[in-house]
Amino acid sequence: MSSGTDIMTHWPVNLRPDPSRTVIRPFDVSDPQGFEQAESRPRRIADRVRAMDDQTLREELARVMDSLSERHHNVEHVVTRRFEEMRDIAGCVGVDTDRGRLIGAYFSEEYSFESAALFNPSIIALEDQDGAPEGGLRFALSLRGIGEGHLSSVTFRIGSWDPKAGFAIEAPSSHAIAPMIEKGLSHEDGSYTRIICEGSNDPTESVLFPVTPSQARGIEDLRMTRFVEEDGRVRALGTYTAFSGSAARSELLEAQDFRSFDLHAMTGDAAAGKGMALFPRKIDGKFAMLGRQDNESLWYLTSDELTHWSGGEKIFEPELFWEFVQVGNCGSPIEIDEGWLVITHGVGSVRNYCIGACLLDRDDPRKVLKRMQLPLVHPSPKERDGYVPNVVYSCGALVHDRVLLLPYGVADNFVSFASVHVDDLLAAMK
């Protein structure tokens, strides 16, 4: 596919999956149907640990602790907490501290959350810009990682943009922290869940893998935005797709400090779909959202509540050959002087995913002022092979000093980075 003159600057920076990054998560075991025994399998495992002689137990516990401590914080606390979760199930009342820790380790596992793929990034500017390059900025990336069992999680990176040197991504911490549900605040009906990555020292240590029934098979494609309230308060909000294994729906996330996160179920007919993207401020006193509830076109929705979305109006349909199958957003709209800049995706022949752009009216975003006639980014011969071939896709860009900064996933496998001056981008639209 030809895209005419490429107006993008493609930077020699890639983010690829790192299988060495793991979290410790629960390892649940039970008897298969038809082979149940008088004592449960967890109790039988715990009994074997209780029967170990003291020297063997000390040696095995030391081996486990040394191995896990190489890439995890507070390992003793983690396995002790897991033992406490399993204490009654495994019949472990009265077990001494060391045996309890080892039992907790037997019901834990290391999970490599980005071993298969790392892609579909979104980007927001950090509130703390200390250390930013001259004329540039520091940012946070959210990324979708895929691990064992095709399970999708969210992980984070910190980086910077330099007008001369381009993108730089800081090496993530060698430690990663699994999320826990904060029981006292979360609602049992699943409408609201507070999760914390206890002991996380920076955003790259926080990992959001599925912890609720609605997201049991994956947290997909977080679209983050720096939302500014009418009183000037800034909130890091994002929409993502929760996949239960049988149904997908949109949910809302608020990152309190990239260590604790509020997850809200969203209601309404539009929230039953995928690919929703929140505008970064209210419009005419209402929250505004882009949706794709018909799986084909872009819709504009407004609501008095952040968590309820119904109805809406179709504003952008497939029109061009590279988007005949489907159009949608690639993240939240970006406010510029000329209106709302929306990075889009289009699906064309042979299920090629391309990235485009359009401009919406600032006062009435239902009006499409102009759009890219050819793709802004498309799968190239050098960047099209991977987990899902012929796909380029983003979950969010930002504009800094009239330069669009665009991270994007390639072949549902890794992340590349590009930039373009907004004036050149608008000139390429009709």
VOGU-3710 file (C-alpha; in Angstrom, 3 decimals, decimal comma):
1> mssgtdimth> 0,000/0,000/0,000  1,336/3,427/-0,921  0,784/6,309/1,468  2,292/8,948/-0,817  4,986/11,072/0,781  5,660/9,921/4,329  5,338/13,003/6,518  6,282/11,155/9,709  9,698/11,026/11,331  10,256/7,441/12,450
11> wpvnlrpdps> 12,640/7,178/15,377  15,092/4,285/15,878  13,549/3,271/19,205  11,631/0,057/19,775  10,115/-1,534/22,862  10,022/-5,308/22,764  8,619/-7,866/25,198  10,909/-8,827/28,057  10,219/-12,331/29,437  12,484/-11,685/32,441
21> rtvirpfdvs> 9,933/-9,272/33,929  7,639/-11,285/36,190  5,162/-10,861/38,999  4,270/-13,323/41,746  0,626/-14,309/41,489  -1,602/-16,957/43,108  -1,221/-20,521/41,854  -4,541/-22,281/42,289  -4,708/-26,080/42,215  -7,633/-28,419/42,706
31> dpqgfeqaes> -8,711/-31,944/41,878  -10,147/-32,470/38,382  -13,794/-33,399/38,213  -14,268/-37,080/38,937  -11,033/-37,391/40,936  -12,020/-35,566/44,111  -10,658/-37,071/47,333  -11,685/-36,890/50,955  -9,038/-34,259/51,608  -8,718/-31,457/49,085
41> rprriadrvr> -5,634/-31,118/46,904  -4,520/-27,883/48,652  -4,724/-29,690/52,010  -2,706/-32,630/50,644  0,013/-30,273/49,351  0,169/-28,440/52,671  0,357/-31,745/54,556  3,412/-32,753/52,503  5,146/-29,517/53,510  4,187/-30,018/57,144
51> amddqtlree> 5,762/-33,482/57,021  9,146/-32,223/55,741  12,072/-32,587/58,117  13,483/-29,327/59,456  16,736/-29,339/57,487  15,063/-30,065/54,142  12,491/-27,378/54,841  15,146/-24,764/55,681  17,156/-25,576/52,561  14,144/-25,450/50,231
61> larvmdslse> 12,818/-22,242/51,788  16,248/-20,593/51,436  16,435/-21,666/47,785  12,970/-20,292/47,039  13,595/-16,993/48,845  16,965/-16,459/47,153  15,538/-17,181/43,714  12,515/-14,906/44,083  14,455/-12,094/45,780  16,549/-11,588/42,650
71> rhhnvehvvt> 13,627/-9,827/40,950  10,955/-9,200/43,568  10,577/-6,922/46,581  9,435/-8,115/50,018  9,292/-11,788/49,078  8,751/-12,977/52,640  5,739/-10,692/52,938  4,327/-11,884/49,589  4,502/-15,608/50,374  3,299/-15,054/53,937
81> rrfeemrdia> 0,266/-13,183/52,620  -0,433/-16,020/50,202  -0,195/-18,527/53,070  -2,720/-16,500/55,034  -5,078/-16,580/52,056  -4,763/-20,360/51,891  -4,575/-21,082/55,650  -8,166/-22,273/56,118  -8,509/-23,881/52,672  -5,363/-25,947/53,255
91> gcvgvdtdrg> -6,102/-26,689/56,908  -2,960/-25,012/58,208  -3,939/-23,768/61,666  -0,942/-23,734/64,034  1,774/-23,951/61,347  5,096/-22,306/62,267  6,390/-19,251/60,353  8,892/-21,004/58,051  6,489/-23,778/57,079  3,807/-21,175/56,467
101> rligayfsee> 6,092/-19,261/54,110  6,992/-22,384/52,175  3,334/-23,413/51,939  2,595/-19,916/50,610  5,311/-20,407/47,983  3,743/-23,697/46,846  0,522/-21,794/46,133  2,314/-19,009/44,226  3,825/-18,768/40,767  5,936/-16,373/38,736
111> ysfesaalfn> 4,064/-14,984/35,763  5,872/-13,354/32,832  3,274/-10,767/31,884  4,881/-9,546/28,654  6,652/-12,691/27,478  4,748/-12,976/24,177  4,088/-9,370/23,164  4,254/-5,712/24,225  2,175/-3,313/22,133  -0,748/-0,864/21,767
121> psiialedqd> 0,697/2,030/23,804  -0,913/5,214/25,038  1,049/8,236/26,229  0,399/11,080/28,693  2,610/13,888/29,952  3,792/13,505/33,536  2,769/16,177/36,008  6,347/16,315/37,317  8,535/17,620/34,494  11,766/17,818/36,481
131> gapegglrfa> 14,590/16,557/34,303  12,743/17,061/31,021  14,973/17,863/28,009  15,134/21,507/26,914  12,050/22,155/24,806  10,843/18,602/25,460  8,870/16,710/28,084  8,708/13,581/30,223  5,861/11,129/29,732  4,362/7,857/30,899
141> lslrgigegh> 3,434/5,051/28,529  0,829/2,410/29,211  1,316/-0,792/27,225  -0,540/-4,021/26,677  1,533/-7,063/27,552  0,604/-10,609/26,633  1,844/-13,542/28,680  1,135/-17,212/29,184  -2,345/-18,269/28,109  -2,777/-15,221/25,843
151> lssvtfrigs> -3,600/-13,182/28,946  -3,449/-9,389/28,513  -2,162/-7,086/31,253  -1,177/-3,426/31,499  2,379/-2,344/32,209  4,052/1,068/32,198  7,238/2,793/31,021  8,680/6,267/31,609  10,315/8,217/28,800  11,162/11,624/27,424
161> wdpkagfaie> 10,928/13,546/24,190  13,737/15,777/22,951  13,083/17,942/19,857  16,564/17,101/18,574  17,225/13,583/19,854  13,671/12,286/19,716  12,273/9,602/22,010  14,157/8,005/24,883  12,655/5,264/27,051  14,080/4,596/30,498
171> apsshaiapm> 14,918/1,018/31,399  12,128/-0,398/33,572  12,752/-1,642/37,065  13,864/-5,243/37,317  11,120/-5,666/39,930  7,394/-5,823/39,200  4,481/-5,735/41,640  1,220/-7,616/41,186  -2,046/-5,820/42,004  -4,172/-6,608/45,036
181> iekglshedg> -7,817/-5,730/45,584  -8,262/-3,345/48,507  -11,175/-5,090/50,179  -12,435/-2,300/52,428  -13,118/0,100/49,565  -14,087/-2,178/46,683  -17,708/-3,049/45,962  -18,641/-6,724/45,922  -20,936/-6,235/42,911  -17,912/-5,332/40,759
191> sytriicegs> -19,064/-1,785/40,043  -15,951/-0,340/41,709  -12,615/-1,932/42,564  -9,618/-0,254/44,202  -6,396/-2,087/43,433  -2,965/-1,370/44,828  0,500/-2,467/43,756  1,853/-2,593/47,284  5,527/-1,648/47,517  5,787/-0,273/43,983
201> ndptesvlfp> 8,557/2,341/43,924  7,932/3,747/40,446  5,343/3,339/37,673  7,341/0,676/35,837  6,987/-1,654/38,820  3,173/-1,584/38,744  1,472/-4,274/36,677  -2,274/-4,561/36,197  -3,243/-8,113/35,391  -6,801/-9,448/35,715
211> vtpsqargie> -8,169/-9,528/39,259  -11,958/-9,232/38,730  -14,445/-11,575/36,998  -15,205/-9,079/34,210  -11,519/-8,992/33,189  -10,656/-12,606/33,976  -9,225/-13,221/30,498  -7,621/-9,864/29,905  -7,240/-6,113/30,381  -6,828/-4,790/26,855
221> dlrmtrfvee> -5,870/-1,521/25,163  -5,831/1,110/27,904  -6,436/4,553/26,381  -5,106/7,067/28,898  -5,712/10,813/28,905  -4,785/13,742/31,093  -8,304/14,831/32,036  -8,695/18,417/33,289  -11,737/19,142/35,439  -13,567/22,467/35,208
231> dgrvralgty> -11,882/23,573/38,453  -8,430/22,832/36,993  -7,871/19,555/38,829  -5,970/17,018/36,709  -6,850/13,308/36,685  -5,097/10,456/34,878  -8,083/8,614/33,381  -8,356/5,865/30,840  -10,767/3,437/29,235  -9,910/-0,192/28,572
241> tafsgsaars> -11,557/-3,368/27,374  -12,288/-5,959/30,058  -12,643/-9,482/28,656  -14,233/-12,098/30,898  -13,663/-14,986/28,509  -17,198/-14,824/27,156  -17,929/-11,090/26,926  -16,026/-7,845/26,386  -17,016/-4,477/27,807  -15,486/-1,051/28,365
251> elleaqdfrs> -14,394/-0,024/31,847  -12,875/3,135/33,333  -9,550/3,414/35,154  -8,134/6,243/37,242  -4,452/6,105/38,129  -4,066/7,755/41,516  -0,269/7,664/41,548  0,578/4,698/39,275  0,640/2,618/42,452  -3,069/2,568/43,250
261> fdlhamtgda> -5,829/2,450/40,679  -9,606/2,839/40,737  -11,517/0,592/38,321  -15,139/1,410/37,494  -17,593/-0,687/35,539  -19,436/1,381/32,923  -23,125/1,013/32,189  -25,284/1,846/29,181  -25,638/0,277/25,744  -22,498/1,931/24,355
271> aagkgmalfp> -20,305/0,579/27,166  -20,970/-2,973/26,007  -18,584/-2,337/23,094  -14,832/-1,948/22,718  -12,579/0,953/21,815  -14,065/3,879/23,772  -11,908/7,000/24,204  -12,608/9,857/26,617  -12,254/13,523/25,667  -9,732/15,247/27,987
281> rkidgkfaml> -12,269/17,757/29,328  -16,002/18,342/29,506  -17,742/19,846/26,485  -20,740/22,091/27,174  -20,753/20,848/30,757  -20,889/17,160/29,845  -18,377/14,349/29,675  -17,709/13,331/26,068  -16,540/10,065/24,558  -15,750/8,526/21,187
291> grqdneslwy> -17,163/5,035/20,722  -17,354/2,281/18,117  -20,397/0,413/19,332  -21,389/-0,781/15,845  -17,859/-2,172/15,273  -17,614/-0,135/12,081  -17,832/3,637/12,617  -16,877/6,399/15,034  -19,621/7,644/17,346  -19,820/10,738/19,551
301> ltsdelthws> -21,430/10,401/22,984  -22,050/12,723/25,919  -23,027/11,958/29,503  -23,564/13,574/32,862  -21,700/10,635/34,433  -18,256/9,243/33,703  -19,536/5,697/34,054  -22,788/5,686/32,035  -22,821/5,869/28,223  -25,832/5,304/25,992
311> ggekifepel> -27,059/6,399/22,593  -24,682/8,653/20,715  -24,409/9,840/17,134  -22,457/8,317/14,275  -19,995/10,942/12,978  -17,353/9,127/10,922  -17,954/6,173/8,593  -15,659/4,047/6,406  -15,105/5,990/3,210  -11,608/5,266/1,901
321> fwefvqvgnc> -10,180/2,003/0,568  -7,866/1,460/3,556  -10,786/1,688/5,991  -13,630/-0,075/4,173  -13,972/-2,735/6,898  -13,796/-0,508/9,995  -12,763/2,853/11,375  -12,137/3,694/15,019  -10,065/5,863/17,298  -6,437/5,394/18,292
331> gspieidegw> -6,851/7,095/21,636  -8,437/10,159/23,187  -8,943/13,307/21,082  -6,231/15,968/21,382  -7,256/19,615/21,642  -5,324/21,972/19,341  -6,064/25,521/18,148  -7,862/24,245/15,048  -10,164/21,781/16,829  -10,017/18,203/18,122
341> lvithgvgsv> -7,301/16,115/16,505  -8,288/12,439/16,498  -5,816/9,734/15,572  -7,826/7,000/13,877  -7,368/3,464/12,682  -8,743/1,915/9,539  -9,082/-1,742/8,579  -8,752/-2,552/4,890  -8,070/-5,501/2,625  -6,389/-8,617/4,031
351> rnycigacll> -7,205/-7,188/7,486  -4,510/-4,533/7,227  -4,708/-2,033/10,113  -3,500/1,469/9,249  -3,306/4,682/11,302  -4,946/7,871/10,047  -6,219/11,136/11,486  -9,141/13,539/11,318  -10,045/16,948/12,721  -13,312/17,577/14,597
361> drddprkvlk> -14,898/20,947/15,306  -13,804/22,254/18,707  -17,269/23,504/19,747  -19,274/20,722/18,103  -17,199/17,536/17,797  -19,977/15,900/15,809  -18,698/17,893/12,813  -15,783/16,333/10,920  -13,807/19,197/9,378  -11,324/17,096/7,407
371> rmqlplvhps> -9,583/13,733/7,370  -6,495/11,963/6,065  -7,025/10,617/2,575  -4,121/8,163/2,829  -2,739/6,444/5,905  -0,435/8,304/8,226  1,250/5,005/9,199  0,729/1,652/7,521  2,313/-1,808/7,830  5,613/-1,674/5,972
381> pkerdgyvpn> 7,670/-4,586/4,645  10,145/-3,947/7,481  7,478/-3,737/10,188  4,568/-6,029/9,539  5,463/-9,458/10,911  4,650/-10,595/14,415  1,936/-12,003/16,637  -0,781/-10,533/14,363  0,729/-9,511/10,997  -0,157/-6,394/8,991
391> vvyscgalvh> -1,249/-4,294/11,982  -0,140/-0,874/13,208  -2,212/0,503/16,074  -2,029/3,049/18,854  -4,084/3,711/21,974  -3,059/7,330/22,414  -0,805/10,155/21,238  -0,093/13,678/22,504  0,876/17,053/21,050  3,800/19,022/22,474
401> drvlllpygv> 4,755/22,407/20,989  2,762/21,607/17,840  4,497/18,241/17,351  2,422/15,061/17,420  4,171/12,321/19,394  2,856/8,940/18,302  3,857/5,612/19,866  2,273/2,682/18,055  2,177/-1,087/18,192  3,467/-3,196/15,309
411> adnfvsfasv> 1,968/-6,598/14,493  0,609/-6,908/18,051  4,215/-7,581/18,997  6,363/-4,517/19,763  6,251/-0,705/19,878  7,699/1,906/17,526  7,709/5,713/17,749  7,070/8,488/15,234  6,441/12,232/15,218  5,130/14,875/12,834
421> hvddllaamk> 4,528/18,620/13,010  0,837/19,372/13,397  0,950/21,880/10,521  2,219/19,159/8,151  -0,431/16,762/9,435  -3,283/19,205/8,886  -1,959/20,080/5,431  -2,221/16,410/4,475  -5,953/16,337/5,320  -8,864/17,220/3,081
//
